[in-house]
Amino acid sequence: MQRAIVLTVLLIGLIAAPAFAASATLAAPMIFATTYSSVVAFPFGSNGDVAPVATITGKNTGLFDPHGVAIGKDGKVYVANGSRRLTSVGAGEPRGSLTVYPFGANGDVPPIATIVGDNTALNGPHSIAVDSGGNVYVANAASVAVYSAVAIARGGGDIAPVATLGGPRNGFLSTVNFALDSSGKIYATTWSADFDGRTLLRERSSVRIFPADSNGDIAPVAIVAGSYTQLNFPEAIAVGPSGKIYVGNAGFGSHREGSITVYPAGSNGDVTPIAIIHGTKTGLSTALKGIAVDHRGNIYVAPAKCPRNYSYDLGTGSLRTCVNVYAPGSNGNVAPVATIAIAGSRTESFTGIAIAPP
């Protein structure tokens, strides 16, 4: 069953900025999001029915089911494609790809680099990050693979990762998403569940933290897990500028709607969240695929529910999707302070989110 996807963003004191500067780097923060067929960019501080300032889409882009998106310090756009190919891949088809676009890309533009093929170890990639050196990290079904900046600068291709975090000691279960902090540490969410029909018998959720430059089958240096954490099918994750950990929970059982749980920097063990965003006012959905936190602490979440006044296209009855925003320090059943919808869109569903520069 498909679930509607919405992106919720809470913005306090954000100032709209020009889309692209004339220089080779972004002059001001921007909001980037993926849909099932495109990458869109909005000015920082957007709110309401907004026309993107740039849209990467078309047959030449190499996009296929894009999910994760990341922006390098030089403004390049990195996209993880093909999470649906984990189950629908046919004989001879790739199980996903990584595509890279130049600063200022707009329209049906070809990527400047593509990583795809049997040697890549890609397997349903969904979240993505770029470190300070330009190396690219991609989350697969139960691992995190790293591709070198040098190989990507040469155009990519069917290249093997230079490092792969995966194996029994990692503790990765049926799914994994991740984020990097400013020092390069890897924060990964993972969960699995046992069911008897529709009845949930047992659920295991955690955030597992690994040192920078981790490789192979190694144990995490910290694990956030346990009943006090209120983790509930965690999917999206972000690390804020102050080191706080933000987790998007899909929810099940007593919490059937999504939630955001926030933990202090350095968390380890069965820790209580310092904030929980949850409730009917929040607009959070049960399909949280992406979280981003800007330099002011505003929280961006994908997906979330659109406000009723533009949730549906009256002409077709199709469900529309949105980007909603939470203010710094939000806690409890709080409404977003801003909601972004793609102007003119009828059915687009958001699948990932990034702020540039981070």
C-alpha positions as CSV (number, residue, x, y, z in Angstrom):
1,M,0.0,0.0,0.0
2,Q,1.4,3.4,-1.0
3,R,1.5,6.1,1.6
4,A,1.2,9.7,0.8
5,I,4.5,11.7,1.2
6,V,4.7,15.2,2.5
7,L,7.6,17.3,3.6
8,T,7.2,19.6,6.6
9,V,9.4,22.5,7.5
10,L,9.3,24.8,10.5
11,L,11.0,28.1,9.8
12,I,11.8,30.9,12.2
13,G,13.3,34.1,11.0
14,L,14.3,32.7,7.6
15,I,15.1,35.3,4.9
16,A,14.4,34.5,1.3
17,A,17.6,34.5,-0.8
18,P,18.5,34.5,-4.5
19,A,18.3,31.1,-6.1
20,F,21.9,30.9,-7.6
21,A,24.8,33.3,-7.3
22,A,27.0,34.2,-10.2
23,S,30.0,32.6,-8.5
24,A,30.8,28.9,-8.5
25,T,29.3,28.4,-5.0
26,L,26.0,29.0,-3.3
27,A,25.8,32.5,-1.9
28,A,22.9,31.7,0.5
29,P,21.1,28.6,1.8
30,M,18.6,26.8,-0.4
31,I,16.2,23.9,0.1
32,F,16.7,20.9,-2.2
33,A,14.2,18.0,-2.4
34,T,13.7,14.9,-4.4
35,T,10.4,13.6,-5.8
36,Y,9.9,10.3,-7.6
37,S,11.0,11.9,-10.9
38,S,12.9,15.1,-10.2
39,V,15.2,17.2,-8.0
40,V,13.7,20.6,-7.1
41,A,15.3,23.7,-5.4
42,F,13.4,26.3,-3.5
43,P,14.7,29.6,-2.0
44,F,15.5,29.6,1.7
45,G,12.4,30.9,3.5
46,S,9.9,29.6,1.0
47,N,6.3,29.1,2.2
48,G,3.1,28.2,0.4
49,D,2.5,27.2,-3.2
50,V,6.0,27.8,-4.6
51,A,7.5,27.4,-8.1
52,P,10.9,25.8,-7.8
53,V,13.8,28.0,-8.9
54,A,15.4,24.9,-10.5
55,T,14.0,21.5,-11.5
56,I,16.3,18.7,-12.7
57,T,14.1,16.2,-14.6
58,G,13.9,14.4,-17.9
59,K,15.2,11.4,-19.8
60,N,18.8,12.8,-20.1
61,T,19.2,13.2,-16.3
62,G,19.6,9.5,-15.5
63,L,17.2,9.9,-12.6
64,F,15.2,6.8,-11.6
65,D,13.2,6.8,-8.4
66,P,15.4,9.4,-6.8
67,H,15.4,9.3,-3.0
68,G,18.4,10.8,-1.2
69,V,19.9,14.1,-2.1
70,A,23.0,15.9,-0.9
71,I,24.7,19.1,-1.8
72,G,28.5,19.4,-1.8
73,K,30.3,22.5,-0.6
74,D,30.9,23.5,-4.2
75,G,27.1,23.3,-4.9
76,K,27.1,20.0,-6.8
77,V,24.0,18.0,-6.5
78,Y,24.3,14.3,-5.6
79,V,21.3,11.9,-5.9
80,A,20.8,8.3,-4.9
81,N,18.5,6.6,-7.4
82,G,16.6,3.3,-7.6
83,S,15.5,2.2,-4.1
84,R,12.5,0.5,-5.8
85,R,14.9,-1.6,-7.9
86,L,15.8,-3.6,-4.7
87,T,12.6,-5.6,-5.4
88,S,11.7,-4.9,-9.0
89,V,15.1,-5.3,-10.7
90,G,15.0,-7.5,-13.8
91,A,17.8,-9.6,-15.2
92,G,20.7,-7.4,-16.2
93,E,19.3,-4.3,-14.7
94,P,21.3,-2.2,-12.1
95,R,20.1,-2.1,-8.5
96,G,20.4,1.6,-8.3
97,S,22.8,4.4,-9.3
98,L,24.4,7.6,-8.0
99,T,24.2,10.7,-10.3
100,V,25.9,14.0,-9.9
101,Y,24.9,17.3,-11.4
102,P,26.9,20.6,-11.7
103,F,26.2,23.7,-9.6
104,G,23.2,25.5,-11.0
105,A,21.8,22.5,-12.9
106,N,18.3,23.0,-14.2
107,G,16.1,21.1,-16.7
108,D,16.8,17.9,-18.6
109,V,20.6,18.0,-18.0
110,P,22.9,15.0,-18.1
111,P,24.9,14.1,-15.0
112,I,28.6,15.0,-14.9
113,A,29.2,11.7,-13.1
114,T,27.3,8.4,-12.8
115,I,28.1,5.5,-10.6
116,V,26.3,2.3,-11.7
117,G,27.1,-1.3,-12.4
118,D,27.8,-4.6,-10.8
119,N,31.1,-3.5,-9.1
120,T,29.4,-0.6,-7.3
121,A,27.7,-2.8,-4.6
122,L,24.7,-0.5,-4.9
123,N,21.5,-2.2,-3.7
124,G,18.4,-0.1,-3.3
125,P,20.2,3.1,-2.3
126,H,18.1,5.7,-0.4
127,S,20.1,8.2,1.7
128,I,23.3,10.0,0.7
129,A,25.8,12.4,2.2
130,V,29.0,14.1,1.1
131,D,31.9,14.7,3.5
132,S,34.3,17.7,3.6
133,G,36.7,16.0,1.1
134,G,34.0,15.3,-1.5
135,N,33.7,11.6,-0.8
136,V,30.2,10.3,-1.2
137,Y,28.4,8.0,1.3
138,V,25.3,6.0,0.2
139,A,23.0,3.8,2.3
140,N,22.0,0.5,0.8
141,A,19.6,-2.1,2.2
142,A,21.9,-3.0,5.1
143,S,25.2,-1.2,4.6
144,V,26.8,2.2,3.9
145,A,29.2,2.4,0.9
146,V,31.8,5.1,0.3
147,Y,32.9,6.3,-3.1
148,S,36.0,8.4,-3.6
149,A,36.0,12.1,-4.6
150,V,38.7,11.4,-7.1
151,A,36.7,8.6,-8.9
152,I,33.6,10.8,-9.0
153,A,35.6,13.7,-10.5
154,R,36.7,11.4,-13.3
155,G,33.0,10.6,-14.1
156,G,32.4,7.6,-11.9
157,G,31.4,4.5,-13.8
158,D,31.2,0.9,-12.6
159,I,33.5,1.5,-9.7
160,A,33.8,-0.3,-6.4
161,P,33.4,1.6,-3.1
162,V,36.6,2.5,-1.3
163,A,35.0,1.5,2.0
164,T,31.8,-0.4,3.0
165,L,30.4,-0.4,6.5
166,G,28.5,-3.6,6.8
167,G,28.4,-7.0,8.6
168,P,27.0,-8.7,11.7
169,R,28.9,-6.6,14.2
170,N,27.5,-3.4,12.7
171,G,24.0,-4.5,13.9
172,F,22.3,-3.3,10.8
173,L,18.9,-4.9,10.4
174,S,16.3,-4.8,7.6
175,T,16.8,-1.1,6.8
176,V,19.4,1.6,7.3
177,N,19.5,5.4,6.8
178,F,22.3,7.6,8.0
179,A,23.8,11.0,8.5
180,L,27.3,12.5,9.0
181,D,28.2,15.0,11.6
182,S,30.8,17.7,11.1
183,S,33.6,15.4,12.1
184,G,32.6,12.7,9.8
185,K,31.0,10.3,12.3
186,I,28.3,8.1,10.9
187,Y,24.9,7.9,12.5
188,A,22.7,5.1,11.2
189,T,19.1,4.2,11.9
190,T,18.1,0.6,11.6
191,W,15.1,-1.5,12.6
192,S,13.4,-4.8,12.1
193,A,10.1,-6.3,13.2
194,D,8.3,-9.6,13.7
195,F,4.7,-9.9,12.7
196,D,1.9,-12.4,13.1
197,G,-0.3,-11.3,10.3
198,R,-1.1,-7.7,11.1
199,T,-0.1,-8.0,14.7
200,L,3.3,-6.6,15.7
201,L,5.1,-9.2,17.9
202,R,8.5,-7.5,18.3
203,E,10.2,-4.4,17.0
204,R,13.9,-3.6,17.3
205,S,15.0,0.0,16.6
206,S,18.3,1.8,17.2
207,V,20.6,4.5,16.2
208,R,24.1,3.2,15.8
209,I,27.1,5.5,15.8
210,F,30.5,4.8,14.1
211,P,33.8,6.7,14.0
212,A,34.8,8.7,10.9
213,D,36.4,6.6,8.2
214,S,34.8,3.4,9.4
215,N,35.1,0.4,7.2
216,G,34.1,-3.2,7.3
217,D,32.4,-5.3,10.0
218,I,33.0,-3.2,13.1
219,A,30.9,-2.6,16.2
220,P,29.5,0.9,16.8
221,V,31.1,3.1,19.4
222,A,27.6,4.1,20.7
223,I,24.1,2.8,20.4
224,V,20.9,4.7,21.2
225,A,18.2,2.0,21.8
226,G,15.6,1.0,24.4
227,S,12.1,1.8,25.6
228,Y,13.0,5.2,27.0
229,T,14.3,6.4,23.6
230,Q,10.8,6.2,22.0
231,L,12.3,5.2,18.7
232,N,9.5,3.7,16.7
233,F,10.5,2.4,13.3
234,P,13.2,5.1,12.7
235,E,13.9,6.0,9.2
236,A,15.3,9.5,8.6
237,I,18.1,11.0,10.6
238,A,20.1,14.2,10.8
239,V,22.7,15.7,13.1
240,G,22.4,19.4,13.9
241,P,25.2,22.0,14.1
242,S,25.3,21.6,17.9
243,G,25.5,17.8,17.6
244,K,21.9,17.0,18.5
245,I,20.5,13.9,16.9
246,Y,17.1,14.2,15.1
247,V,15.3,11.0,14.1
248,G,12.2,10.6,12.0
249,N,10.1,7.7,13.2
250,A,7.6,6.1,10.8
251,G,5.5,4.9,13.8
252,F,3.4,1.8,14.5
253,G,1.3,0.4,17.2
254,S,0.5,3.0,19.9
255,H,2.1,5.7,17.7
256,R,0.6,5.1,14.3
257,E,1.6,8.6,13.0
258,G,5.1,9.7,12.5
259,S,7.2,11.5,15.1
260,I,10.5,13.3,15.5
261,T,12.6,12.4,18.5
262,V,15.6,14.6,19.4
263,Y,18.6,13.5,21.5
264,P,21.5,15.4,23.0
265,A,24.9,15.4,21.5
266,G,26.9,12.4,22.7
267,S,23.9,10.2,23.4
268,N,24.5,6.5,24.2
269,G,22.2,3.9,25.6
270,D,18.5,4.0,26.6
271,V,18.3,7.8,26.7
272,T,15.1,9.9,27.0
273,P,14.6,12.3,24.1
274,I,15.0,16.0,24.9
275,A,12.1,16.7,22.5
276,I,9.4,14.7,20.8
277,I,7.4,16.3,17.9
278,H,4.2,14.2,17.6
279,G,0.5,14.8,17.3
280,T,-2.3,15.8,15.0
281,K,-1.1,19.4,14.6
282,T,2.3,18.4,13.3
283,G,1.4,17.2,9.9
284,L,3.9,14.3,10.2
285,S,3.1,11.2,8.1
286,T,4.1,7.6,8.6
287,A,6.6,7.7,5.7
288,L,9.4,9.9,7.0
289,K,12.2,9.6,4.4
290,G,14.3,12.7,5.1
291,I,15.3,15.2,7.8
292,A,17.5,18.2,7.5
293,V,18.5,20.8,10.1
294,D,19.8,24.3,9.0
295,H,22.4,26.5,10.7
296,R,19.7,28.1,12.8
297,G,18.2,24.9,14.1
298,N,15.0,24.8,11.9
299,I,13.9,21.3,11.2
300,Y,12.9,20.2,7.7
301,V,11.1,16.9,7.3
302,A,10.0,14.8,4.3
303,P,7.3,13.6,4.0
304,A,4.5,15.3,6.0
305,K,0.9,16.0,5.3
306,C,-0.2,19.0,3.3
307,P,-2.7,21.5,4.8
308,R,-6.2,20.7,3.9
309,N,-6.6,23.9,1.7
310,Y,-4.1,22.5,-0.9
311,S,-3.8,18.8,-0.2
312,Y,-5.9,17.9,-3.2
313,D,-6.1,19.0,-6.8
314,L,-9.7,19.7,-7.3
315,G,-9.6,18.8,-11.0
316,T,-8.3,15.3,-10.5
317,G,-8.8,14.5,-6.9
318,S,-5.2,13.6,-6.6
319,L,-3.3,13.9,-3.3
320,R,-0.7,16.7,-3.4
321,T,2.4,16.7,-1.3
322,C,4.3,19.3,0.7
323,V,7.4,20.5,2.5
324,N,6.6,21.6,6.1
325,V,8.9,23.3,8.6
326,Y,9.4,23.2,12.5
327,A,11.1,25.9,14.5
328,P,14.2,25.5,16.6
329,G,13.4,23.9,19.9
330,S,10.0,22.6,18.8
331,N,8.5,20.0,21.1
332,G,5.1,18.3,21.5
333,N,2.0,18.7,19.3
334,V,3.2,21.7,17.3
335,A,2.1,22.9,13.9
336,P,4.7,23.7,11.2
337,V,5.5,27.4,10.7
338,A,5.8,27.0,7.0
339,T,4.6,24.5,4.3
340,I,6.0,24.3,0.8
341,A,4.1,22.8,-2.1
342,I,5.2,22.6,-5.7
343,A,3.2,25.2,-7.6
344,G,1.1,23.4,-10.3
345,S,1.9,19.9,-9.1
346,R,-0.9,17.4,-8.8
347,T,0.7,14.2,-7.6
348,E,4.4,14.7,-6.8
349,S,5.6,13.0,-3.7
350,F,8.7,14.2,-1.8
351,T,11.3,11.5,-1.1
352,G,14.3,13.4,0.3
353,I,15.5,16.7,1.6
354,A,18.8,18.7,1.9
355,I,19.8,22.2,2.9
356,A,22.7,23.9,1.0
357,P,25.0,24.9,2.2
358,P,24.4,22.6,5.3
